[in-house]
């Protein structure tokens, strides 16, 4: 396992080491002008003030030269108890004089260890911090170890004062071991570190802790503040099942003991926060600041400036991008230090905030209104994986008939066939040319509750026809609402058909808006929040609880976890919380998270993988002669076509990696850590679905490869596909409204007459109002951005040092090269004029699955993880 250590004498030999770390003031606070203004603008959350206040080292202690101590641990020589021998303490050399206290970036320090041949090969080390302040330990490299060369320890962890820990912090060399292959002297240390990370499930967690544990979503309501802010516990029940979140251990609220008391500080395992120490973290805290400070100031400024809460014309909407919002000086001062807002502020001397023009209207201002663009965004927009092939007619419902009556669609063949180019419904079904965007069953059970508030809407079904040119054509929209007598009577449904002239064209535009609002809410709550953010968090927790940092699967998955728990904690605090951004600006209001829990009942992990998803929705069929073994029935389906390229590349990489470390299926069965990881994930992390028969049994390499490929797909490509187009498509509220406030005008009503006179005004009075639009644009503009230090698929923050094994490193480089090839291939597709769905009437190329990106609002790029 290790070569014999030769070249060191038995006594007095020194081993030279090089330590790289960052001080806790390494964040570029200067980018936020002064530390004082930054702390004032970005307050609360996981205390960002720690990056500013109290960053001076304990110089009294540092002056002794004993600020930070390290001890090497042998991987080959054990003491009497069988544990690897521990060397003598050694300290940083010249720590104070060589450390620029106010500097930014990494600092390197020399250290010399007393170590001789009898101690064997170092395989781990302890580190103790005797300063008051914490620092971020990047790495330790032991140089020129005889017969070993350099030994690298990749750390990337916050180190607090030693008194904060029950035992010294330990780090292992970058070697990779299955549990059965761990050098015996290091087995104890591996097991003890995992015990620390699991904790004991009690007590309130503290800032410096690294404990990973589970809890239900009982922290989104605030019953102690106001009764109307109380929310049901999500997760832990058959009626409202949910993936688990990270446990904080905060005390129960006074008025509802089942709910957790809210506070500004939200515990995260320490290394889940500020994982990369640059602007990407500030995107998270800017979002916090925007929600709590900036949005109220902006809405106040709009009220003063316009003195009306409504848009009156489509040109009014465009003032957000073309003229800007004039801001009083006192409002401007609240957020002008934030770099994000500096980009939005006009530089012509006017104190105005101007949003960037969304891509969907950069070329053509009105093409978003066309039927072709309406349907194209179902396969190339931000929610491109909902459309299904229609395999029976009329469409049926899965809602309980005893509770809800008969929900079979009322759409008739006679309504559809005049627009089907001579093809009958039966022929279209047989030739795979009828499709449906079906939001009916998801929204219908909540319609009475939704419509009892200020919002008014329908459950929608949209029937689509695949034309010979590859584009989709809408044939009919069915809008359903509850029966006035009782649910058991079934729905009241109306069918609307395409029209291009007169008041019928305005009615059709409104019908499409109701569909898009259903789709926007489904996208934000289910496709985006539930199916990426929420479902991944239990994987992160289970991995850290049961897979050692030296385990090959931990190393494989680690890049795809970066910052996810951080952004999820923020989301529970300002986005999906009671009266947060989602509840305030989207259709479902207080029922938002509750509806996502109902949908989670039908979540199936294996079906989240792209090939199985396409087959399940009927938009592809198995075909061994086709690329990737699947033939798309909508041949020009940008999300599916590009996604299959990315999926295949991920799976090839995972297959090579898994088969390098697991030489047989027996190795999977014998892996005790993998077994406990999967058991914990299924029975606790996703415990509300633990009895589902579809869970992988994790008894062979095929199961492990499929599970890891699916997880990486969810965290990287799927999240990129549903996240980074939010502002490019939804930045125009006309194109992606988030709520409707009126029902469809009935013929003979004043609203109907008004529609004939001024359809734009009626449309705007129906969809998202001005202040909600401002909130929505501000938030999704941040969510759609890439940070300057984003890590994209095929990249690793550790470079080539994440493992000492050459073959996986070479395989990972092949993976990165393959992704670069795929990007060129996708660009060529976008240049193919016969593929009309790749640009559409808005002339906006589909780039969301291009692997690479620059910083900012780019509408492209696949980050490794769900970091925003």
N, C-alpha and C positions, 0 to 999 in steps of 0.2 A: 504493500500500500504506500509506504514511504521508503525512499532510499535512506540508507544509513547516513547519519550526520557525521561527515568527516571534515576535517579542516578547522575545527574548533578545539582548542586545548581544553583539558579538564578543568582548568581554573583560570579565572580572570579574563576570559574572552568577552569582548563586547559585540553585541549585534546592533547595527545601526538601523534606526527607523525614521520614517518621514511621515509626519502627521499633517493632514489638511483639515482645516476647520473654518467655519464662518462665525463671526460674532453676531449676537442677536440684533444688532443695529444694521445688519448687512442689507436689509431692504432699502431701496433707494428713496429714502424719505425726502431727499432734495427734490424729487419729481413732484412732490406734493407741497412745494415751497418749504415752509418751515415745519418742524416737528409739531409745534403748537397748533398750527392750522390744520395739519393732517389729523391730529388727535381729535380736534374739534369737529372736523367734517365726518371722519369715519370713526364712529364711536360704537361701543357695544360689541356684541358677537364674541368670538373667541379673542380675547383682549388684544387688539392690535396696539394698544398703548404700550404693551410690553416691548414692542419693537422700537419705541421711542424713549419712554421714561425708564429710568433706572438702568441705563445701558452701560454705565461706567463700571469697570471691573473693580472687584474688591482689591484695590492696590496694596492695602496693608498686608493682606495675605499673599498677593502675587509677588510682592517684594521679597518674600522669603524663598522664592524659587520653588515653592511646593504647591502651586496652584492646582495642577492636574497630575495625577499619578496613574501609571500604567503598570500592569503585571502580565507577563506572557504566561500562557497555559500550554502544556505539552500535549501533543496529539499522540505521542508514541510511548511516553514514559509515565507510569502511574504511581501514585503514592500507595500507602498500605491499604487504603479503603477502595482502591481501584480507580480513583479519579486522577485525571491528568495533573502532573506536578505543576505547581504555581511558582513562578519566579519571584525575584525581589522587586519591590517597588522602584520605579524610576520616574523621573519628572521631566517635563518639558524644559528644554534649555533655552535661556534667553527669551522666555515667554513674554515678559513685560516689554523689554526693550525692542523686540522684533515685531510686536503686535501693534499695528496702527489702530488705536482704539476707535477712531472715528472713520476708519477706512471701510470700503465696501468690497465685496468679493471674497475670494478665498485667501487664506494665509497658511503658510507652510512652516512647520517647526521641526527641528531635529530632536531626536531622542535616542539614547543609547541604553541598551538593556544588558545586564549581566546574565550571561547564558553560556553554558558549556555543553560538551557533547553528551554528558550523562543525562541532560534534560531532554534530549531528543529533539524532535521537530515541533516548532510552535504551531498550534492549530487554532488558538483562540487567545483573547486577551481581556483582562478586566480594565476598566477605566473609572476613575473617581475624580469628581470635580469638587474642589474645596473653596471655590469662589461663591459669592452670593448669587451671581447671575448665571444664566444658562448659556450654552453655546451649541452650535450645530456641528457635529462631528461628521466630516465627509469620508475620510479614509485613513488607514494606516498602511504603510508599505514597509516591510522588512527587506532590507537590501542585501543581495549577494549571500544568501544562505547557502553554505556548501552543499552541492549536489541537488539543490532546490532552485537556485536562482532567487528572484524576488518572490516574496509571499505577500499577496494582496488581501486586505480586509476592506470590503466596501461597507460603510456604516450608514451614512445618511440618516442621522438620528440626533435628536435633541438630548443634551446631557445637562441635567440639573445638579444642584448641590447634592453631595453624597448623602446628606441627612434625609433627603426626600425618599431614598430607596432603602428597602430592607436588606438588599445585597448589592454589591457593586455591579455596574452595567457590564455586560459581556458581549463580545462580538466574535464571530467565527471567520476564519479565512474563507476565501471565495471558492473553496472546493465544494463539490456537490455530492451528496450521499443519500441513498435510500436508507431508511432506519437500520436495516440489517447490515449495511456496509459502513456504518459510522465507526471510526476508530474507537475501540473500547474505552480508552482514557477520556474521550469526549462525550460519551453517552450520557453520563450524569448531567453534564452541563447543558446538553441539548434538551433533556427532559425537564430540567429545572426552569429553563428559560420559557418553555411552553406553559408550565404551571403558573409562572408570573403573569404571562399574557392572558391566561384564562381568568385569573382572579378567583374570588370565592362567591361572587354573585350578591354581595351585601355592601351596604354603605353608599354614600354619595361619592362619586368619582371626582378626583382633584386634577387640576390643570396638568401636572407633570406626569400623571400616570399613563400607562400604556395598555390598560386592560381592555380586552374585547369581550363584550357580552351582549346579550339580546334583550330587547324589550318590545312591547307593542306600541302602536301609535296612539299614545294617550297624552301627548304633549302639544297637540295642535290647537286645542281649545284653551280658553282662559276664563273659567267660570268664576274665579275669585274677583275678576275685574268687572264682569257684567254677565248676567244670566244669559243674554242673547249670544254670548261668545262661547257657551258650553257646547262641546261636540262629543258625539259618542266615541267610545274606544274602538279604534280600527285595528283588527287583528285579535286572534285568540278566541274567536267564536265562529260558529257555523254560518251565522247570518252575515257577519262582516269579517271574513278572513283576510289576511294580509301578510306580506313578507315582514320579517322583523327588522327593526332599526337597531342602532347601537344604544346600549343602556347607559344612562347618565346617573341614575340613582337619586335624582332630585326628589325632594319630599312631595307627598301628595298635596293636592290643593285642598283648601279648607272646606269648600262647598261641594266638592265631588272627590271623595277619597280615591276613586278609580283613576282620576286624571292626575297627571304630574304637574306640579307647580311650575309655572314659567319663570324664567329669569334671563337676564342679559347674557350671563355666561352659560354656554352650552358645552358640556364636556365632549371632547373627542380624544381618542387615543393620541397622544401627543404628536406622534410622527405622521398622523393623518392630516395635520394642519401645517401649513407653510412647508409643504413637501419640497418645493423648489425655490422658494424664497425670492421670487421676482414678481413681475407684473401679473402673472396668472393669478396669484393670490389676491392681488389688488382688484382684479375683476370681481372676485367674490365679495370683497368688502365694499367696493364701489356699489355693487348691487344692494348690499345692506344699507348703505348710506342713502342711495337713491330712494329706497322704499320708505325709510324713516324720516329723511330730512328734505331731500330735493323735490320729490313729487308733491308734497303739500305746498311747498313754495311755488312750484310751477303752476299748479292748479289755481292757487290764489292769484298769481300774476295773470293767468288767462281770464279769470273771472273779472278782474279789474280792466283788462285791456278790451275784451270783447263784450262784456256785460251780457252774455247769453251763452247757455250751456250747449247749444246745438250748432252743427254745420247747416248751412242753408243751400249749399250747392257743392258740386264736386270740386269747383275751383277753390272753395273755402278749405277743403281738405288739403289741397296742394300748397296752401300758404305755410303749412308746417315744414315744407321742403324748400319753397321758393322765396318766401319773404321772411320767414322766421317769426319767432315769438319775442316781442320786445319785453325786456326784463328790467324791473327797477334795480337800482344799484345795490340796495340791501339784499335783494334776492340773488343777484349775481355773485355777491361776496360769499354766499353760503356754499357754492360749489365750483367756483372758477379755479381753485387750486387743483382740482382733480383732472389728471391728464385726459381722461375720457371726454370730459365736457369741454376741454380746450379745443378738441377737434370739432365740436358742434357749434362753438361760439363763432360768429361772423368776425372776420378780421378787417372789416371796412370801417371800423369806428362805431358801428351800431352795437348797442347792448342787446343783442338778439340771439336766441337759440334757434338753430336751423338744423333739422334732421337731414341726414343724407337721403338722396332720392333712391327709393327702393328699386332694385333691378327690374322688377316686373313692369315698371313704367319708364325705364330709362330710354327705351327706343320708341315705344308707342304708348301714348297716354290712355288710350281707350280699348286696347286689345284685350285687356283683362275681362271685358264685358262679353266677349264672344263665347259661343257654345264650345268651340274647339279648345279654347284655353281652359274653360271650366272643366272639361273632361280630361285634358292633358295633365292637369295638376293632380289628378287621381292616380297617375302612373309616373309622374315626374315632379311632384310638388313635395310638400313637407309631411304628407301622410300617405305615402305611395303604396302601402301594403295592406289596404283594407278592401279594395275592389275584389269581387269574386265573379267567377263564371256562373251564369244562370243555367242550372241543369234541370229545372222543372218550372212549369208555368201553370198558373200564376205563382209568384213567390209565396212561400209559407213562413209561418212564425213558430218559434220554439217557446213562446210564452205559455204559461199554464192556462189552459182553456177554462178551467173552473174559476180561476181568479179573474181572468181578463177577457174571456169570450173568444170568439173566432177572429184571428188577426190575419187571415189569408188576404193577400193583396187584392184590391179592387180594380187594379189596372187590367184592361181587356186587350185582346188581340186587335180588335177593331181600332183601338186608340193608337196602337204601335205601328201596324203594318203599312199605313199610308206613307210613313217616313222611312221604310226599310228597303227601298230600291227594288221592289218586286219580290223580295224574299219573305216567306211566311215565318211566323214565330217558330213553328216546328222545324223548318229548315235551318233557321238561325241557331237553334239549340243543337241540332245534329252536327252543324258545321262549326260549332264553337264561336259563334259571333254575337251572342247575347251575354251581357254582363250587368252586374248590379253593384251600386254603392249603397249598402244597407245599414242604416243607423237606427232602424225601427225598434228592434227589441231592446237595444241598449238604453234608449232614452224614454221609451213609452212609459215604463212604470213610475217615472219621476215627473211626468208632465203635470199632474195636478198640483204637485208641490211647487214646481217651477212657475207655473202660470198663476199661482196664488200670490206671487211676489210681483215686483215691477217688471219682471221679464215675461215674455209671451212667446211661445214657440210650438213646434210640432215635432213628431217623430217622422223621419224621412226615409223614403226609398227612391233611388234614381235608377231607371232602366237605361242601358247603354247598348249601342249597336256598333260592332266593329266593321268599319268600312273597308273597301278594297284598297284604299291608299294607306291603310294602317292606323288611321286616326279613329278616335271614338266619337260617336254622335249621341247626344242625349235624346231619348225618345219620349220620356215621361218622368214627371216627379210626382210622387204620392206624398201628401201631407196628412198625417193622422193626428187626431186629438181625442181626449177621453169623451166617452158618451156622457151627456149631461145627467142621466139618471144614475148610472152606476158602471163600474169597470166591467162587470160581468156581461153587459150588453155589447161588448166589443167596441172598437174605435169608430169615430166618425172620420171618414177619409174623403179627400178630394184629390182628383188627378189633374195635373196641369201639363199642357203640351207646349212644345216650342212655338214661339211666335216672334216675328221680326218687325211688326208694324203696329201702330196704335196702342191703345191702353193694354191690349193683350201682351204686347212686348214688355211693357212695364210690369205686368203681373208675373210674367215668366222670369224677369230679372229678380223680382222679389222671391219667387219660388226657389231660384238658385241660391239666394242669400240664406234662406232657411236651411238648405242642405249644407252650405259652407259653414254655418254656425254650428250645426251638429258635428261637422267634421273637425272644426277648429277645437271644440271642446274635447272631442274624442282624442284628437292629436295631443293636446296639452296634458290631459289627465291620464290617458291610457297609453298611447303610443310612446309618448315622451317620458312622463313621470313614472307611471307604474311599470311599463315594460322595459325600461332601461334603468333609470335611477333606483327605483325601489327594489326591483328584483335582484339587482347585483349586490346590494349592501350585505345580505346574509352570506354571500360567497366570500366577501372580504373578511367578515367576522370569523367565519368557520375556518378560513385559510390561516389566519393569524392565531387562532386558538389551537390548531391541531397539526399544521404543517410547519416544521422548522424552517428557518431561513435558509438552511443548507439543503432542504428537500427540493428535488428537481421541479416538482409541480408548483411549489411556492415561487421559485425563480421564474418559471414560465409565465405565471399569472400576475406577478407583482406589477409590471408596468401598466396593466389594465385596471388597476385599482386606484391609481394615483389621484388624490383630491376628491374622490367620489363621496366618501363619508363627510368630508368638509362641506361640499356644496349641498348635500342632502340635509345636513344639520341646518344650514342657512335657509334652505327651502322650507323646512318645518317651522322656521322662525318668522319668515316674511312672505313666502310665496303661497304655500298650501295651508297655512294656518288660518284660524278663524278670522274673517274680515281681512285676510291678506290679499295680495295682488290677484291671485286666481279667483278667490271668492268674490272680490269686488268688481272685477272686470270681465268675467266670463259668465256664460249663461246659467250654469248650475248653482252659482252662489254657495250657500252653506252646505249643499249636498254634494259638492265636488268630490271630495276624498271618499265620501260614502259610496258614490256611484262606482268609483274605481275599485273599491273593495268587492262590490257585487260582480264586476267584470273579472276580478282575480279568481273567482271560483272556477272559471273555465280556462285559466292559464295552464299551459302545458309546456314544460321546459324544452323537451326535444323539438317541439314545433316552432320554437323561436329561431332555429337554424333556417337559413334562407331556402335551401332546397325543399325541406319539408313544409315550410310555410307556403311556398308556391304551389306545391302539389295539393296541399289541404284546401287552398282557395280555388283550385281548379284552373289556375291560369298557366299551368305547365303540365306536361305529361312526361313520364319516363321514356327515354329514347337513347339506347346505347350508342347510336351513331351520331348523336348531337354533342356539341361541346358540353362538358360537365355532366353528361348523361341525362340532360333535361332539354326538352324542346318547348320554348315559350309559345303559347297560343296567341298572345298579343306579341307579335315578333318585335315590334318597335316599342319596347317597354323599358325605358331608360334605367329606372331603379333596379329592375330585375336583371337586365342584361349586364349592367356594370357591377351589380352586387355579386353575381355569380362568379365574375372574375376575381373579386376580392375574396370571396368565400373560399374558392379553390386554392388561392395562394395561402390563406391562413391554414387551411386544413393540411396542405402539403408540408408546411413548416411544422405544425403540431405533430403530424405523423412521424416525421423524421426525428423530432425531439423525443417523443415518447418512446419510440423504438430504440433510441440510443441508450436510454436508462433502464428500460424494461425489456429484457431479452426474451421473455416469455410471458404468457398470461398468468403463470404461477407467481411471477414476481408481483403482479398486481394484487393477487389474493393475499400474499404474504406481507404486504406493505401495511403495517399497523397504523401509521399516521394517516395514510390515505383512507383507510377504512373508517377511522374515527372522524376524519374531516367530512366524509360523505354522510355518515350517520348523523352528525351534528347539523349539517346543512339541511338534510331532508326532515329530520325529526324535530328540529328546533327552529332553525332559520326560516325554513318554509314549512313549519310544522303544521299549519292549518291544512296543508295538502299532503301530509305525510302518508296517507293511506292510498294515494293515487297509484295505479299500477304502471304508469308510464315512466316512473323514475328509472334511470339507468341503474342496473344492479351493481355496477362497478366491479365486475368479476373478470374482466378481460381488457386487453388494450384497445379494442374497438370502442368499448363504452367510454374509456378515459379520453380517447382522441375525439370522439363526438362531443362529449361534455365540454372539454376545454375549447374546442373549435367554436361551439355554440356560445359559450361564455365570452370568448374574445370577440366574436362577431357582434354580440349585443353591446359590449362596452365600447367598441371602436366604430365599426362601419354602420351598424344600425342606429346608434346614437347620433353619429355624424349626419346620417340621411334625414333624421327627423329634427335635428337641432339647428344646424348652421344655415338653413334656408328660412328660418323664422322671420327675420327682418327682410331679406330680399323678396319674399313673397307676401308676408303679413304686415310689413311696414306700411303698405297701402291698405288701410282699414277697409276700404271699399272692396278689395279683393278677398280679404280674409277677416270679415267681421267676427267678433267674439261673443256677441249676444244680439238677440232681437227683442224688441220691447212692444211690438204691436202684432196682432194677428193679421192675416191676409184680408185686405179690404173686400167687402162683399158688394156685388153689383147693386147699385141704387143707394149706397151709403155715402155720406159726405166724404169719407176717406177715398172712396172709389172715384168720385168726381174730382177730388183734389189730385189724385194720381194722373188723371187725364190732363190736368192743367200743368202740373209741376212734379213730374215723376222723381226728379232728383231730391226734392225736399221730402217727399213721402219716404223714399228709400232711406234717407239719412235720419229721419225721425224713427225709422224702424230699427236700424242697426245701432252699433256702439256709439254712444254720445261722445262729445268732444273731450271732456275731462278723462273719461275712461280710455279714450284713444291715446291721449297724452301718456297716461300710465303705461298702457300696453306698448307703445312705441319705445318709451324710455327703457323698459325692462327687456323687451326682446332684442333691442339694439345691443345691449350688453351680452345677452345670452348667445347672440349669433356671432360673437367675436372670438378670435384666436389671440392668445397671449404671445408675447415675444419669445418666451422660452417654452412654448408648447412642444411636447414630445409626440411625434406622429408615428403611425404604424410603420414598423421597420426600424425604429430608432430606440435607443435605450440611454437613459441618463448616465449610466455607468460606463458607457462606451463598450469596450471589449472586456472589461474587468468583472462582469456580472457572474462569470464562471471561469474556472481554470481549465475547463475541458475544451480542447480545440475544435472538435467536430461540431458541437452545437453552435459555436461562434461562427464557423464557416457556413453552417446551414442557415443561420439567422441573416448573414450577409447575402446569401442567395435569395432569401425571402425579400430583403430590402430591394435587391436588384430586380426581382420579379415585379414588385409593386411599381417600380419606376417604368418598367416595360408596359405594365397595364395602363399607367397614366397616359403614355403615348398612344396606346390603342384607343382609350376613351376619347382623347382629343381628336383622333382620326374619325371616330364615329360622329362626333359633333360637326365635322366638316362634310359629312355625307348628307347632301341635300335631299336624298330620297327618304331619310329618316325624319319625318316631319315632327314627331313628338319630342325630338331632342332640342328643338328651339321653340316651336309653337308660334302662334300669332304675335306673342310679345317679343319674339326674337331674343330669348333668354336661354343660352345653352345649359344643358344639364351637367353640372360640374360637382355636385355634392359628394360624389364618391371618388373624385380625384384624390389620391392619397396625400399629396403634399399641399402646403399652403404657406403664405406669408402671414405676418401678424395682421390682425384687424378684421374688418368685415369683408370677407372674400367669397363667401358662398361656395367654398370648397375646402378640402383637407379632412383627413381622418385621424384625429388624435387617438393615442393608445387607449385613453380612458375617458370616463364621464367626469370632466373637470369643470364644467360650467353648464 
